[in-house]
Structures are given as C-alpha cells and as structure tokens.
Amino acid sequence: MTQQPVTAVHLTAQATRIVTTELRTADHTTETGGILLGHHTHDIVTVHYAGTPGVQVLL
C-alpha cells in the first residue's frame, strides 16, 4: 500500500469539545498527552475521540 500525505484533519464535535476544553484549561507550559483516535482515508484523517491527560502527565 502506498502512503499518501495527509492534507486535512477533521475532528468530530465530541473530539473538538475535548480539545478546546483542554486548550482553555491548560497552563500551556507542559504537554497534556491526550490520545487522538480516528481513521485515515486517502489524504484525510478524521479524529473521532480525543482523550484527556493521563494520571501520570508531567506537570
């Protein structure tokens, strides 16, 4: 299978809510470490789930 470059990333409404909440509440000095899960079709990635930081996130 030939890999294609990603030209667009789409987030579902649920993933967008999690990401924006993390951006609003983060102190922006550390990595939050949340996982992004989704699928890749042709040149588009769709993120269906965005996780929050784990319990061992570095602060």
N, C-alpha and C positions, 0 to 999 in steps of 0.2 A: 504494500500500500504506500502510495506517495503522499508525503505530508504536504499540506498547504499552509501558507502563513495565515494567521488569524487577522481578519480585517475589521471585525466588530465583536463586541461583547455585550450581550443583553442580560439584564437582571430581571427576574420576576418581581412582582410587587412585594412579596414576602422577603426576598433577599435584599431588595432595596431598603425596606424598613430596618432590617438588622444593620446593614452597612451604615446608613445615615444615623441611626441611634449611636453606634459605636463612634462615628466621627464627631458627633456632638458632645459626647461624654468623655472622650479620650483626652489625656493631657498632651498628646502629640509629641512626647519625648521618648516613647517606647513603642516597640512592635506589639500589636494586640494579639496576633497569632491565630485569629479565627480562620476556620477552613471554608473553602468555597467548593460546592459540589454542583455538577451540572453535566452538560454534554457538548460535544463538538461535532458540528455538521458542516462539511465543506469548509468555509472560511469564517464561520460564525460560532462563537462559544455562547451558550445560554447557561447562566448560573441560576439554579433552582433553589439552592439552600446556602445561606451564609451563616456560619457558626460564630458564636461569641468566644472570647478568650477562654482558654482552659484555666484550671485552678493553679497551674504552675507557671503562669505567664510571668515574665521577668518585668519587674517594676523598677 
